[in-house]
Structures are given as structure tokens and as C-alpha cells.
Amino acid sequence: MLLLCAAVRSPAMSLEARTDPGPDGVTLDVRTDAPPAQAVLRTLDSGMRAEIIFTIQVYRHPEGLIRLLGDRLVQEIRITREARWDAFGEQYVVSSSLGPEVRTRSIDEFVRRFFGISNFVLPWSFLRADGNQGGSPSYMMVRLQVRPMKLVSALAILSFLHMEQEISSAWARIPIPDGVNTNGANADGAAGN
């Protein structure tokens, strides 16, 4: 008997990202207008877990002949969140690679906390990590991936069968704004006017 499995693909999510330059770096807010909240809530109600991954990539336009090879990936960050329902405490629990666990009884608060990041600061030293203070400006590529049902480790071997549904946004290109440091110099080190 031959078992055929097809990956379950759902429509892509829309992605909204906003940047704001500051003295320490660029503050990034990312969210989706139409999160698959009902699919995640059904999973959590059945005792399973859900996962979301925010991927942020920083690119630079190279100079000289090397630019013929395309833009260069300078840095990448993956922010992972896992959600579950705590039946004893009767609250949603969101664990994040960014910081402490968040607990809430409010569905609206859970959706806001799980499906978006806000006030995430990318330091200027991170964005300009190659030491090139001049040249072409950098940009970011941002994407969300949601797994409404995350398989536990014992079942992770089944992931090759595409039993986990994954809903992704398209990659969004976001220019990295020039910022102003508190000493009056912009993020590139040139004196401000």
C-alpha cells in the first residue's frame, strides 16, 4: 500500500511592519491583520500547542564587482513563540525566545501578544555589523510562519509527512531608516545638522 501525503497550504497572511529610528537602534513592530486565531485557539482548547516564528533578515547592497552576485545577508534573527492553554490556571500562556512567559485570560490580549512583536529594538551595531559606515543602505526582510498545531518532540519525526499545517506570510522588504544618536550624530556616524 502506498501512502501519499500532501502538504496542507493555507492562504498567506498579510504582514504589517513599522520601523522607528531611535538613539539605540531601529524599533520594529510586526503584526498581521488576519491572524489564524481561530485555528490556534481550537488547537489550544484541545490541549495541543501552537507556534509562531518571526524571521528578520538584514541585507546590504555590496559595492564593486561583488554586487553582481546580489545583495548580501548580514544578520538573521528568529523569534519563536509557543502558546498553550493552562487548564488549571484557566489562562493562555505564551513562551518566547525574547523574554519571560506571558499569561492572560483575555483572548484579545493573547492574540495581540502571540501574533505580533512590538518595540523590538535592533541596535545600530547589529544593523551595521559589517563595519561599513558608508555605501548603500541596508534593508530588512521580515516573514511570519504560524503552526496552529505544533507537534511535540516525540512526534516531530512525522514532520516530513507535512502533518503540521503551516501558514506563512510573504517576505516583506523594509528599508532601514537612518537614525539620529543622542550626541547629534546620525546612525552612520556623520555629524547632524
N, C-alpha and C positions, 0 to 999 in steps of 0.2 A: 504494500500500500504506500502511495506517495502522498506526503503531506505538503501542501503548498500554503505558504503564509504570505500575505501581502501587507505591506506597511499601511497603517491607517493614517492618512494625511487629512488634516483639517484645514480649513481656510486660514491663511496667515493673519496674524494680529497686526493691527496698526500700532505704530510706535511714535511717541512724542518725546523729544528730548530738548532740554533747555540748558544753556550754559551761562554762567555769570562770572566774569573775571574778578578776582579779588587779590589782596596783597599776598596771600599764601599760595594761590593757585586758581584753578578753574573749578567752580562749584557746578556739579552736574545733577540734574533732575531727570529721571526717565520714568515713563509710565505708558500704559496702553489704555486707549479709550474703551476698548471692548474686551476686557479680560474674560477668559473662560471660567468665570467664578462659579457658575452652577455645576460644571463638571468637577471642579476641585472640591466644592462643598459636598457633593454626592460621595466622592471618594473618602473624604474625611468622616462623613457620617457613617460610612461602612467600616470604619476602623483602620483604613489604609492611610498612607502618607502621600503628599504631593510635593513637587519640587519645581523651582524656577531658577534659571541661570541667566544672569546678565553678563554679557561678554562685551568688554570695552577694549578696542584696539587703537593704538596711536600710530599714525603713519607720518612719514616725512617724504617730501619730494626731493630726491637726490639731485646733486648738481654734477655737471660734467657729463662725460660719456656714460657713466653708470646709470643715468636717468633713462637710458634706452631700455633698461631691464624693468622699469616700472617703479612705483613707489615702494618705500622700504618700511616694513613693520618694525617699530622701535620698541614698543611695550604692549603687553596684554594683561588685562585683569579679568578674572572670572569671579563674580559674586554669586554665591549659591545660597538659596534659601530652601528650607524644608518646613512643611506645615503638617500639623496633626491636630486631632481633636482630643483633649484631655477630658474623658468622661467623668472622672471623679471631681475635678475642679470645674467642670462644665464651662470650658473655655478653649478658644483656639490658641495654639502655641506655634510660634514662628521662630525657628532657629536660623541663624545667619552666619556666614563666614565673616561678616563685618563686625559683629559685636554680640552683645548679650541677647538672650532669649526674650521674646516679647509675648505676653499673654493678654488676651482680650476676650470679652464675651460678646462684643459687638461685631456683627457680620461686616458692616461698612468699614469699621476700623481694621478688621482682618484683611479685607480686600485691599484697602489702601496700603497697609504695611507689607503685604505679601507681593503684590503686583507692581510695586514701584520703589524706586530709590529716590531719596531727596537729600539735598545738602551733602552730597558725596564730593569731597574735595580731592582733586587731582593736583598734587603740588607742582609748581613750576619746574622743580628739579627733575621730576618724573617725566613731564611733558617735553623737556629739553634735554633728555638723558644722554643724547649723543654728543653733548658739549658744543654743538653748532649753534652759536648765538645769532647768526645771520641766515641768509638763504631763504628758501621758500618756506612758507608757513606750514605747520603741521595740521592734520585733521584727525578726527576720530571716526571710527566705525562702531556702531552700537547695535546689538541684537538681543532679543529676549527669546528664551526657549522654555516652554512650560510642559511639564509632565504631570497631567492631572492625577495619574496613579504611578507612584514610584515603587518599583519592585524592591522588596527587601533583599539584603545581600545574598541570602540562600537561593533566591530566585533570579538573581541578576544574570546567571548563565543563560537564562531564557531570552535575554535582551536581543540576541541575534535573530530571534523569531519575530521581532518587532511587535511584541505583545504590549509594550509600553506605547501609548499614544503620545505623540509629541506635537505641540502646537508652537510654531515659530513665527517671529516677525521677520520681515525682510531686513537686511542690513541698512541702517540709516547713516548717512555721511553727515558729520557735524564739524564745521570749521572750529578750530581752536582760536578763541579770541585773544588779542593782545591784552595784557593786563597791566595794571599800574601798581608798583610796590609802594609801601608806605613812605619810603625815603624819596619819593618823587621820580624814581626811575621806572621805566616800563619793564615788562617781563623779559625783554630781550637785553636788558642791561643798558639801554641808551637813556640819556637824561630826558626827563619830561619837560614840556614847555609850560 
